Amino acid sequence: MSKEMERTISAWCSDNGAALTVSFDAAQITAELRANIEKRLLKKGVAVRWNGQETGSELVIRVVAMDQGNQFLRWLLPFIAPAVLEVEGQVGLDGSTPEPFHYNQRAQAGLLGGSAQGMLKVNAQRVGHKIADDVLRSMGR
């Protein structure tokens, strides 16, 4: 049973220009971030239309930094060398003054130190949830 969409917002998300310290394609983590935002908002009746450009988007997300940390150090000394995902952006719905956000999410402990990709996916899930909450708050929900 699908929920009727009450609203569609335009969004843009990019990792171009980000400080990337990863040994795999960073676009995987950016895609995970976008998917988690969509999933959370769809549950609330809000669809996301991803644009190819920042201009005109109601939700703008820029990946500032992505660092996989060091799995061996995390295994050896938990809470050392975390995986880090830093994003910034703004929510400006219906022509309102854009509200900026900035999140610096760290994943510090995982099974056997946690894989770099796994730790960054966890960060993307957490940040995606926070950004979706910002959108919902901006909508008055």
N, C-alpha and C positions, 0 to 999 in steps of 0.2 A: 504494500500500500504506500503510494508516494504522497508526500505532503505537498499541498498546493504552494507554489512559490509566491510569496508576498512581495518580494523585491528582488531586483537584480542590480548588483553594483559592478562598476568597472574597476579593474585592478591591474597593476603593473608590478612585476617583481624581477629583479636582475641581480646577478653576481658580478657583472662587468665592473672592473676597477677595484674589486675587493682584494684585500691582502689574503691570498690563499696559501696555506701550508698544508696541503693534502697530497697523498700519493695516488689518488684516483680522481675521476671526473667529478668536479664540484657540482656540476649540474644535477647530479643525483640527489644531493642534499637540498638544493633549491627546489627541485620538483617535489621532494618530500614535504618541504615547508608549505608550498602551494597546496598540495593535496590535503594537508591537515587543516589549513584555513578553510578550504572548500567544505571538507567533511563537517567541521564544527558549525559553519554557517548554514549549510543545507539542513541540518537538524532544526534550525530555528527559522526555516522558511526563506533564507536569503541565498540566492544564487550568485556566483562570481563569474564574471566575463573577463578573462585575462586579455589585456591589450598588448600590442607590440610596442607601445610607447608610453612614456611617463605622462606626457601632456594630456590633460583631459581625464585622467584616472582619478577616481574617488579614493582609492586605496593605493598608496605608493610604498613599495618595500625595496630597500637597497641592502644587500648583504655587504657589510663593511669588512668583516674578517671571518675566516674559517680556518681553524687550526686543529689538526688531528691529535696534537699532544704526543705523548710517548707511552705506548702500551706497556712496554717493559717496566718503565718507572712506576706507572700506575699499579702494576702487579706487585712490584717490589715494595713500594711505599704508597698505599692508597691515599688519595687526595693530592697526589703530586702529579704534575704534567697533565692537567685535564684537557679534554677536547672542548674547544670553544667555538661558539657560533654567535657572532655579533651582527645585529640588524638594526636599521633605523628606517624611519619613514614617516608617513602622515596619513590621517584619515580625515577627509573633507567631504562629507555627504551633502547632497542637495545645495551645493554652492556655499556651504557654511565655511567659516574660518577653519583651515586645516589644523588638526590637533596632532602635534608631533609625538612620536614614540621612539624609544631606544631600548633595546634589550641586549644584554650580554649574558648569554646562557652557557653554563659550564656543566659538563658531565665528568665526574671525577672518579667514579668507582664502577667497575663492571667485572663480570666473570673473567678471571685470569687477566685482569687489567682492561678488559673491554676492547673490542676491535675499533679501529679508528672510524670506520664507516658506521658501525652500530652506535657508537657514542654520539656521533654527529647527527644521526637520524633521531635519536632520543632528544637531542637539543632542538632539532627542527620541529618535532612534535610539541615540545613544551612552548617554544616561541610561537608556533602556529596557533596554539590554544590562546595565548596571551593577546595576539594580534586580533584574532576573531572576537575575543571579549572586548577589545577596544572598539571594534566596528559596532558590535551590539550595543555597547554603552553609548556610542555616538548616535545610535538610532533610538535611544531611550528605552532599551529593553533590559 
